[in-house]
Amino acid sequence: MPAYWHKNIGGYHAAKLQRYQDIIDRYISKSDMKILDMLNTKYIIQKKENAEVFSNNPNAMGNAWFVDSLKIVDNANQEIDEIGKTNVRTTAIINKQFNDYVKSFDPLPLGDISLSSYAPDRLEYKYKSSEEGFIVFSEIWYGEKNGWKAYIDGKPADFIRANYVLRGMKVPAGDHKIVFEFKPRSYIMGENISLFSSLLILLLGAGYLFYIFYYKKKKA
């Protein structure tokens, strides 16, 4: 029930990403506050002595933040290890598979970013930065070919995985808008097929009515 009304870091789903399950098993199940902060956990509800205790988390890191350094690691095991050891407020952990995207890049944390609009399939951010930077988004990374597209000021932009499960992006200096949209090819194709099928049914229906009320009547 809570996940129906609110963003939720827990809960069960049969199609849950294995990477996120790894985070639950390794960190969330142990109430690791560093990881809860990284996931922007603003409120925590715990059961103590048959009562629910509600508390605010003032250290939640927000929907997105600029970092001042990138730490390249060799594999997934190092990724998940390093997020527990590193100050992820200032450093993003990047798998070497994304080395071409970040090589020779030295970010500066000279910017502010805020989430201006939220929907499950569309997120809009506004940011301002005096230098080119690197932003970590507290949103789950679903892979490069699984439907999520990114745009900066309406132009397609690349983004990568950061901190084992989150999204990371290089951004230019200045005032800009970033949009993430969920546009899977299969969904768009299905919508087009559905629209075509509906139009075909309407045309067939109109043709049948024309035949009944005009052609047959004229023939009689």
N, C-alpha and C positions, 0 to 999 in steps of 0.2 A: 504493500500500500504506500509506504513513504515515497518510493521511486515514481509512483504515478503523479505525485504532486511536486516533487523536489528532485534536484540533482542529488545523486546518492553514490557514495563510494563503495557500498557493499551490496548485499542481496545476491540472489542466485539466478542464473540464466543458463539454459542448456547450451547456448551458442556463445558463451563468454569467451573472449580472447584468451589464449593460453598465456600470453605475456602479462595480461592483467591478473590472471589467476596466480601467476608467479609472484606478483607484487603483493597480493593478498596473503599468500602463504608465507612469504619472506618477511614482510614488513607490517602490513595492516593488521594481521591477526595478533601481532605483538605490540600494537598501539605505538608504533614508531612515529613520533611526532614530526620528525624531519620529513618523512614521506607524506604524512597527512598534510603538512604545510604545503608541500610541493603539489599535492592534488587539490589545493585550495579548499581544504576542509574548514569551513567557517563555524560550524556548530557540531557539537559532539553530544550524543545521548548515550548514557551508560546505565546499566542496571546495578544497583547496589542495595543489598539487604531488602529485596523485593520492592524497591522503588526506583523510578527513573530519575536520573540526575542529568540536567541539561546545562551545558556550559558553552560559552563563546570561546573561539580560538583566535586571539589577537594576532597570532603569527602566521595566519594563512597568507600565502604568497600572492594571491590575486589571480585573475584570469590569464594574465600574461606579464612577462617581465623581461627587461634587458639584462644580459650577462656581460661580464668583462673578460671572460676567457673560455676557451674550448679545450676539452681534454679528450684526445683521441684514444680509443681502446681497440683491442684486437678482435674481440668476440663478444657474444651475448652474455657469457658468464661474467666477464669483466664489467660490462655495462651495468648489470644488476648489482654487482658488488660495489662499484664505485659510487652509485647514487646514495648508498648508505654511509660512505666514508667522506664524501666531498660536500662542500658547501654549495648546494645547487642553486642558491640565491644568486651566486656570482659566477658559477661555472656550469657549463652544459657538457654532459657526457655524450660523446658522439662515436658511433661505431666506425671503424676505418672503411667500411663499405661506402660511406658518404664522404670519403676524403677529397674526392674531386670537387665537391660542392664547397668545402670549407678550407681547402689547402691555402696556405699563406694568408689566411684571413685573421686579422687581429681586431676583434670587436671592442668598442668602447661603450660603457653603460650610460651614455649621455642622452637619455630619452625617457619619455613618459608614454604609456599606452593604457587605453581603457576599452572595455567591451561596451559598444554603443547600442548593439541590437543582438538579441539572441532568439533563435528558434532551433529545434533539433536538426534541421537540415540547412541552416544558414546562420553564420555568425559574422558580425561586422565589428571591426576594431578601428579606433582612431589613434594615431600616434604622432608624436613630435620628437624629432631627434636632430641634434646639431651635427652628428657624424653618422656614417654608415654603421649599422649595428646588427646584433643577432638577438632575436627574440625567442624565448621559450613560451609556448602556449600550454596552459593547463587543460589540454584537450587530448583525447586518446588518438594515437597514430594507428590508422587502419591499413597501411600499406600504400604503395604507389599507384596501384591499379584497381582500387576498390571503391571508386566513386567520388572521393573528396577532391575538389579542385580549389585552388587558391588564386586570388587576384589582388594586385596592388593598383589602386586607382583604375580598376576595370581591365587591367592588362594581366594576362596569365603569369603566375609566379610559381617558382619551384619551392618546395619545402621538404624537410627530411625528418627522420626520427631523432629525438633527443631524450636523454634520461630514461632510456629503455622503453618507455611507453608513450611519451608525449611528442608534440610537434615542435619543430624548430625552423626558423626562417631568417635568412639574411635580408636586411631591409636598407633602402637608401636613406640618406639624410633628408630632412625636411618634414613637412606636414603631409601625411598620407592616410588613406583608408585601405584597410586589408579586409578582404571578404573570403570566407571559406564557405563553399557550397557543396552539398551532396548531390552529385549528378551522375549516377551510375549509368553506363551505356545501356544495360539491360532494361532499366526502368524507363529510360527515354524511348527505347525501341518498343517496349510494351505499350507505352502511352500512344505512340504513333499507330501501332497496329490496332489498338482499341478504338482510336478515333476513326481510322479508315473503316473498320468493321461497322461502327455505328453509322457513319455516313452511307455505307453500302446498304445497310438495313433500311435507313430512311428513304433512300432512292428506290429500292425495291418496293417499299410500302407505297410510296407516292405513285410509282408506275402501276401498281395493282389497283389503287383507287382510281387512277385515270382510266384504266381499262374498264373497271366496273361502271363508273358513273358517266363516262363520255363515250368510249368506243362502243360498248354494248348498247347504250341508249340510242346512239346514232344508227347502229345496225338495225335496231328494232323499228 
